[in-house]
Amino acid sequence: SSGGDWKLRMLDARFPAGEGEAEVSLRCGRLPVEFDLRSRVRSKGKSHFGQSGATVEVLGRMESILVLTGRGSTWKEVVGDLAGRFAVFLGPVQTGALADSFYARGLFHALTVSWRQSQKAVVDCAIIDMHIEKGVARTHQIVIATPTLVIDGHGEVELAEDRVDIALIPRPKPPRLGTLHVPVRVSGSIEKPHVGLDW
């Protein structure tokens, strides 16, 4: 409510992908608000972290960028006006145990049933690049590489309406072993979406 400029720089910080640095700048005015958020995070190394009983081991590096601008007199107006970009590179990553939440066990098992690994998931690298306009984030690129699959994704996230609709298409790496891989659609609310095979 007071408005102003904030700049934050972290050095030798501990992130999920190891030691790294981050830069965050935020410019915000009084209501009706007009703000500009820019964030860049880089980290590298080996790190362990846990959530809801899951253990995740990041062996490589992480790079992310978030740029957002928006204006409005209410929160919904601000979110509906958002424009910018979100991009992240991460890898390699492996889990010793998957959490029971949708964004862990449910989605991974829908995509990677051919792994036949009930408790472990391995990602060689992941790239997510979303462009945001008028409160809607649309995929510019989603690529997730595993030891057996390359998963492509496309779709959009409506931030103000709390809706997501993204299709994830798994393609087996050679040699193909004859396992059927069906696209998976993620749709519904952002926090608790429905996941199902998209024939």
C-alpha positions in Angstrom: 0.0 0.0 0.0 2.9 2.4 0.5 4.6 2.0 -2.8 8.3 2.0 -3.5 11.2 0.1 -5.0 12.7 -3.1 -3.5 15.9 -4.8 -4.7 17.2 -8.0 -3.2 20.4 -9.9 -4.1 21.3 -13.2 -2.5 24.8 -14.6 -2.7 25.9 -18.1 -1.6 22.3 -19.0 -0.9 21.0 -22.5 -0.6 18.5 -23.5 -3.2 17.0 -26.9 -4.1 19.7 -27.2 -6.8 22.6 -26.4 -4.5 24.4 -23.2 -3.8 23.6 -20.2 -6.0 22.6 -16.6 -6.3 19.4 -14.7 -6.9 18.4 -11.2 -7.9 14.8 -9.9 -7.3 13.6 -6.4 -8.0 10.0 -5.1 -7.4 8.5 -1.7 -8.1 5.0 -1.2 -6.7 2.8 1.9 -6.4 -0.2 2.7 -4.2 -3.6 1.4 -5.2 -4.7 1.3 -7.9 -1.4 -0.6 -8.3 1.1 -0.8 -11.1 4.0 -3.1 -10.5 7.1 -4.5 -12.2 8.6 -7.8 -10.8 11.9 -9.2 -12.1 13.6 -12.3 -10.6 16.5 -14.4 -11.8 17.9 -17.4 -9.9 20.9 -19.5 -10.7 22.2 -22.4 -8.7 24.5 -25.3 -9.2 25.6 -28.3 -7.2 24.2 -31.3 -5.3 21.4 -30.8 -2.9 18.7 -32.8 -1.0 15.4 -31.5 0.1 12.1 -33.1 1.3 8.4 -32.3 1.1 5.4 -34.4 2.3 7.6 -37.4 2.8 9.3 -37.1 -0.5 13.1 -36.8 -0.9 14.5 -35.1 -4.0 18.1 -35.0 -5.1 19.1 -32.3 -7.5 22.5 -33.3 -9.1 22.9 -30.6 -11.7 21.8 -27.0 -12.0 18.8 -24.8 -11.9 18.2 -21.5 -13.8 14.9 -19.6 -13.6 13.6 -16.2 -14.7 10.4 -14.5 -13.8 9.3 -11.1 -15.3 5.8 -9.8 -14.5 4.1 -6.5 -14.9 0.5 -5.6 -14.0 -1.9 -2.9 -12.9 -5.4 -2.6 -11.4 -7.4 -1.5 -8.5 -8.3 -5.0 -7.2 -6.3 -8.2 -6.9 -8.4 -9.8 -9.7 -7.8 -6.9 -12.0 -4.1 -7.1 -11.4 -3.9 -10.8 -12.0 -6.1 -10.4 -15.2 -3.6 -7.8 -16.5 -0.4 -9.7 -15.8 2.1 -9.9 -18.6 5.6 -11.3 -18.8 7.5 -14.6 -18.9 8.4 -17.5 -16.6 11.1 -19.9 -17.6 13.1 -22.6 -15.7 15.7 -25.1 -16.6 16.4 -28.0 -14.1 18.4 -31.1 -14.2 19.3 -33.8 -13.6 16.8 -34.7 -10.7 15.9 -37.9 -9.0 13.5 -38.8 -6.2 14.0 -41.4 -3.6 10.2 -41.4 -2.8 7.3 -39.6 -4.4 4.9 -37.6 -2.4 1.2 -38.5 -2.6 0.2 -35.2 -4.0 -1.0 -34.8 -7.6 2.0 -32.9 -8.8 4.3 -35.8 -7.7 3.0 -39.3 -7.7 -0.2 -38.8 -9.7 1.2 -37.0 -12.7 4.5 -38.9 -12.8 2.7 -42.3 -12.7 0.3 -41.2 -15.4 3.2 -40.4 -17.7 5.8 -42.9 -16.7 3.9 -46.1 -16.0 6.3 -47.9 -18.2 9.1 -47.2 -15.8 7.6 -49.8 -13.4 9.2 -47.9 -10.5 6.6 -47.3 -7.7 8.8 -45.0 -5.6 11.4 -43.5 -7.8 11.4 -41.0 -10.7 14.4 -39.7 -12.7 14.5 -36.6 -14.8 17.6 -35.9 -17.0 16.5 -32.3 -17.6 13.3 -30.2 -17.7 12.7 -27.0 -19.6 9.5 -24.9 -19.0 9.0 -21.6 -20.8 5.6 -19.8 -20.3 4.7 -16.4 -21.9 2.1 -14.5 -20.0 -0.4 -12.0 -21.4 -3.7 -10.6 -19.9 -3.4 -13.0 -17.0 -3.1 -16.1 -19.2 0.2 -18.1 -19.3 0.7 -20.0 -22.5 3.4 -22.5 -23.1 6.2 -21.5 -25.4 8.1 -24.7 -24.6 7.7 -27.7 -22.2 10.2 -30.5 -22.6 11.0 -33.1 -20.0 13.6 -35.8 -20.7 13.7 -39.0 -18.7 15.9 -42.1 -19.3 13.2 -43.7 -21.4 10.9 -40.8 -22.6 10.9 -37.3 -24.0 7.7 -35.5 -22.8 6.5 -32.5 -24.8 3.8 -30.2 -23.5 1.5 -27.4 -24.6 -1.5 -25.5 -23.2 -2.3 -22.6 -21.0 -3.0 -21.5 -17.4 -5.6 -18.9 -16.7 -4.3 -17.3 -13.5 -7.3 -15.1 -12.7 -9.8 -17.9 -13.3 -7.8 -20.5 -11.5 -7.8 -22.9 -14.5 -5.2 -25.0 -16.2 -5.4 -27.0 -19.4 -2.1 -28.6 -20.5 -1.5 -31.7 -22.6 1.7 -33.7 -22.0 2.8 -36.1 -24.8 5.3 -38.8 -23.9 7.5 -40.2 -26.7 9.7 -43.2 -26.1 13.4 -42.9 -26.8 14.9 -45.5 -29.1 15.0 -48.5 -28.9 11.2 -48.5 -28.6 10.1 -51.5 -26.5 6.5 -51.6 -27.7 4.9 -49.9 -24.6 1.9 -47.8 -25.4 2.4 -44.1 -24.4 -0.8 -42.1 -24.3 -0.9 -38.3 -24.0 -2.0 -37.0 -20.6 -4.3 -34.0 -20.1 -4.1 -31.8 -17.0 -7.2 -29.7 -16.6 -9.3 -28.0 -13.8 -8.2 -25.9 -10.9 -4.5 -25.0 -10.7 -4.0 -26.4 -7.2 -6.0 -29.6 -7.7 -6.5 -30.4 -11.4 -7.9 -33.5 -12.9 -5.4 -35.8 -14.7 -6.5 -38.3 -17.3 -5.4 -40.0 -20.5 -6.1 -37.9 -23.6 -6.9 -40.5 -26.3 
